[in-house]
Amino acid sequence: KGPLFSCSLSSYQLAHAHSMARSRSRDSRRSRSRSRSKSNRSRDSRKGDAARSPSRSESPRAAGKPADYGVETMKISDDDAAFILGKGGKTKAKIAKVSGAELELFERDLVLEIRGTDRQRRFATKYSKCVMAQRVGPVYLKDEDKEDCTILDIPQEAVGFVTGRMGNFLRSTEDEWDVIMFFLGVDGNNRNRGKESEQLAIFGSRRGRRGASLKMMSAAETKVPGYFTDKIKEDPEEDDDWKTETQHFKADELSYALGKQGATRRKLQEASGCIIQYVGSTCFFCGTNEERGKAKDYMKWLFMQLEGPVQVDYQSRSDCTPVGVPADCVGYVTGARRAAMSSIEAECGVLMFFVGSDMKNRGGGGSETLLIWGPDRGRRAAELKVMSCVETKAPGFFTKGLKEGTDDGSGFGTDTLLLKDEDISYALGKGGTTRIKLQTASSCILQYVGNWVFMAGTRRQRRRCKEYLVWLLQQRRGTVTVADVAGRDDVTEMHIPRECVGWVTGNRGTELRKVEQETGTFCFMALDRNGDERLLIVGSDSGGRAGDSGRAKAEKLVNDLVQERMHSSRGGYGGG
């Protein structure tokens, strides 16, 4: 056996434990009320689960699963269940996301079920045991447990800073990079006794671990300057393609490259796909050769803008989309102090700038060339937003002579559709909320350019988006009829008791709008082929077995509303 490392309860973990204890009974009751019937059915068919082998009688391949896909169960205590579940189920969801496995907690039986490949189940089991062990004392890791682990030394005086108040900084970093982190190597009673540093264990993918490590290094460096940058260590996981490069900045350069609240750093990172982090005055570029090359180019062009118009040979680049913008619309697209353009960059994950002309001399005739840099999907989304913006100021600039069309390819493409004025207004919604709802639910880029609808995505995404749009417009004209959804994998059908329908939908649909916003779905009442009304929850995200997102979460929220109405009705009539 290799050497063991102990893990103590950090202030983040202690704070998290207290918050979970306070919300435990409430979350538990809510979880049970939502899934009681499912849990009871499942329990009858799963007796003896705790001793079941990972392999199942049915063939994983027959079910479309990998050959090593299986199920494992773990018997846990009631207190362990509180830690595994976490506040609002967040800890369980995090374990599932980082490991790639599916987790289901049967609270009445105190059984944790883990589904996935051998690797996914192994990681999920390890993370779950670490979480449970933190409740009672140190956690021990063997060398073989560090397969997906990065251990980072944090100077003692920076530990509290990188943890954050109530563990918020650690938690936000975990969420940003899809990792799980805790401190190693210190007994809880001996913290601060002679140790110069503490070891932070970071679990997850290589990319996630590197991104989280650099963020922790950046935070610690502000408290202990030079700790990581006086002698920069190589990334032990580097190979011929995946590497880390550094660049030193002066103080004023660093401020510009960082941007307001880190906005410039984030847009360069998202556009290039390369991890970009500033540790002190040193910029770290981490990723594949292609990603690092793009990141360094984008950084160079960023600084070139300080000196005047940027000249770039973009025609030979596959990561660029040029857009012609009327000269008198340039200011409108850019916005005051570049606010409008920065908003598009942040939303779409791209870098944008005008090429080859002086900003001071703009405003005459002709057009300017706007360059959009980043991944295909992000560039198309940004291009359509710019087109929509320009069309508002110069009607017909992009849509004159346009015809309705459908891209027959199965890959990424764009379909166009013309709507009437009143339909466009309805499909847009207040502040664009309805457009965003349909875009999120369908996973298809949806943008309105004048009265034209642009749908960009795979063929399946585009078809889905068009159907959602048709159903939406049917609501404006009256009752919606969707005869059959049996063959669809993007619809959840719910039959709501008649006396609960008004409560579930809310005044002018307010309750359903809240459910849609929280879950990224599109919800509406529709008649089936027999004329019976039911609620349809549509969206590309099923939510999985965990039910922490998408349609599964929407279904739980609607069930809560039904139970709330039924309970209030019973109370109003004296119980029974």
QUIHU-V740796 format. One line per field, one symbol per residue. ss: DSSP state (h for helix, s for strand, l for the rest). phi: phi as a letter, one per 30 degrees, with the letter a starting at -180 (. if undefined). burial: 1 if it has 16 or more other ideal C-beta (glycine too) atoms within 10 Angstrom, else 0. A space follows every 50 residues. Layout:
ss = ???
phi = ???
burial = ???
This chain:
ss = llllssslllhhhhhhhhhhhhhhhhhhhhhhhhhhhhhhhhhhhlllhh hllllllllllllllllllssssssllhhhhhhhhlhhhhhhhhhhhhhl lsssssllllsssssslhhhhhhhhhhhhhhhhlllllssslhhhhllss ssssshhhhhhhhlhhhhhhhhhhhhhllsssssllllllllllllssss sssllhhhhhhhhhhhhhhhhhhlllllllllllllllllllssssssll hhhhhhhhlhhhhhhhhhhhhhllsssssllsssssslhhhhhhhhhhhh hhhhlllllslllllllllssssssshhhhhhhhlhhhhhhhhhhhhhll ssssslllhhhlllllsssssssllhhhhhhhhhhhhhhhhhhlllllll llllslllllllssssssllhhhhhhhhlhhhhhhhhhhhhhllsssssl lsssssslhhhhhhhhhhhhhhhhhhhlllslllllllllsssslllhhh hhhhhlhhhhhhhhhhhhhllsssssslllllsssssslllllllllllh hhhhhhhhhhhhhhhhhhhhhhllll
phi = .ddcccbcddddddddddddddceddddddddddbdddddddddcbdied cddddbdddeddcicedcdabbbbdbddddeddddidiidddddeddddi cccbccdddhbccbcldedddddddddddddddddcldcccceddcecbc ccdceedceddddidhiddddddeddchbbbadcibdedceicicdbbcc cbcldeddddddedddddddddcbeieccdbdddddcdbdcdbbbbbccd edddddddidhiddedddddddicdbbccicccccbldeddddddddddd deddddckeccbdddccccbbdbdbeedceddddidhiddddddeddcib cbadcibcedcdkddibccccccldeddddddeddddddddddbejeccd idbdabddddddabcbbccdedddddddidiiddedddddddicdbbcci ccccbbldedddddddddddddddddckdccbebbecccbbccbcceedc eddddidhidddddddddcibbbadbdcdcidcbccccldcdjiddicah ddddddddddddddddddddddciij
burial = 00001111111110111001001100110110011000100000010011 00000000000000100011111101000111111111111111111110 11111110101111111001111111111111111001101000100111 01111101101111001011101100111111111100001000001111 11110011111111111111100100111000001000000111000010 00010011000001111111111111111101111111001111111110 11000000010100000011101011001100110000011101100111 11111000000100001101111110011111111111111000001110 00000010000111111010001101100000011011111111111111 01111111101111111110111000000101001000011111010001 00111000001110110011111111010000001111111011011111 11111111101100100000000000
